[in-house]
Amino acid sequence: MRDWENLFMDVAALAENSDRKKNILIVDDYLPTRSLMVEALSQSGNYEISEAADGTEALTLFKSRPYDMVISDIIMPVMGGMELLDAIREIKASTAVIMVTAHPALELTVTAMKQGAVDFMKKPFSIDDLLFKVDLYLRNSGSSGNEGEDESRHLKIKEEQLSLQSYIYDAIENTPGDQEEIFQKIVELALKIVDGESCVLFLYDKTTDSFHPQVLKSSNGFRESNIPFVAGLFKEVVARKDALMVHSSSDPLIAPSLICVPLMIRGNVMGVLSVRRKRNLGVFTKNDLHHILSLAKRASLNLENKVLYESTYANLLNTFKSLVASIQMRDHYTEEHCQRVSALSVKVAARCGCPAMDVESLRIAAMIHDVGKIAWPDSILLKSGRLSEEELRIVKNHTLVGEKILSPVLLLDKEKEITLYHHERWDGKGYPCGLSGRAVPLLGRILAVVDSFDAMTSDRPYRQAMSVDAAIEELKKNRNIQFDGEIVDAFAAVI
């Protein structure tokens, strides 16, 4: 992230064409957030900043002098942000208003946009984003008051389009989870941004030229059984690779209007998004079509990037698993050991309350945590007797070798960290870094327990396997010595 000083210089350069400093009113009942925004915007030297603790105080200030922009929290005592937004629109509709809240909801966001807010920011927000958006909207909405009504109206439409474009982008990019969750979000957004009654998202099977509904949301009785009667429209969208907007007063499945847009990946149609009928019974407009197209294009890009990421990730993972398998050709223990450790690590991490993404990282790391053993010669890997000091040094290097192998792969940063630290100890006597206690990353501590358990309960060239009970007792003896005691307890609960 660029530092504030450089960003302020950029903002100052962009504002050179302005004849005067822009007036900004910041409204938030939480003083630390308000002060942060005031400080950040004041340092540019391009703005005159006023502040208020609630909507009533802000409205008094707004009536006393002209403001080019208002940045307002939504939930405040006395008068909230939405009520303030309505009052501002009554007094001076051209004022750019950015709404801010720690508790965003889709309905609230769309309502704010429709009532004239130019953007909607979620707390905590990036100062870089705040500075960029303030400058962007002040440049786009800076009105001297001398332009004609047509130009003002055109500018207002552009602002609203830009606001919804930004909202669509953020909503799609910030959707977590798998494709099913993205599909659900696409349909939900489509209904909200055009105030539609029904929306269906289909996946298209090119080989059979057929459509398969993935998500259907309807408040007017539109059912899956209705789909074949409008399939011709969907096929036209596929053939044209372009959107359709149809109006009809007689067809009950269309009336009064319907929008169909393609979802594209690498130039091929992978699905169709269809929105039907406005809630107010009005027809869809060109602006509505434009917004649904923007949503479809952004969603398609997100899905394409996700597919590419998952494909790249899978290929890389298969490469590293092949390296582990190559060790298994020399030592049958290693690959099977990694598979067992991976499955058990997931259970322990879930018991410890780790987030889903961390559990997945641990699952992957456990599968490849011994990849550094590829550097061990057979004389060490297969040795049945005690290791010499030099051989022990080589053995202990396998975590560093594994970290070095994974280092070029940015997608595996967390997995690399787990691999590096899985032989650290709670008492600081582990390797390679001698970290102790909670300085050892949590996922590394989990892997250390599971890895040791599986090693103890497996036959090795130099000793026979322990029983499960004996291995658990050994782990408990080393609570808060070699291992994190809480993780030992969690392990004992799931084994």
Secondary structure, DSSP 8 states (H G I E B T S, - for coil): ---HHHHHHHHHHHTTT-SS-EEEEEE-SSHHHHHHHHHHHHTTSSEEEEEESSHHHHHHHHHHS--SEEEEESS-SSS-HHHHHHHHHHH-TTSEEEEEESS--HHHHHHHHHTT-SEEEESS--HHHHHHHHHHHHHHH---S-S-HHHHHHHHHHHHHHHHHHHHHHHHHT--S-HHHHHHHHHHHHHHHHTEEEEEEEEEETTTTEEEEEEEEESS---GGGGGGGHHHHHHHHHHTS-EEEE-SS-TTTTTEEEEEEEEETTEEEEEEEEEEETTS----HHHHHHHHHHHHHHHHHHHHHHHHHHHHHHHHHHHHHHHHHHHTT-HHHHHHHHHHHHHHHHHHHHTT--HHHHHHHHHHHHHTTGGGGGS-HHHHT--S---HHHHHHHHTHHHHHHHHHTT-GGGHHHHHHHHHTT--TTS--SSS---GGGS-HHHHHHHHHHHHHHHTS-BTTB----HHHHHHHHHHTBTTTB-HHHHHHHHHH-
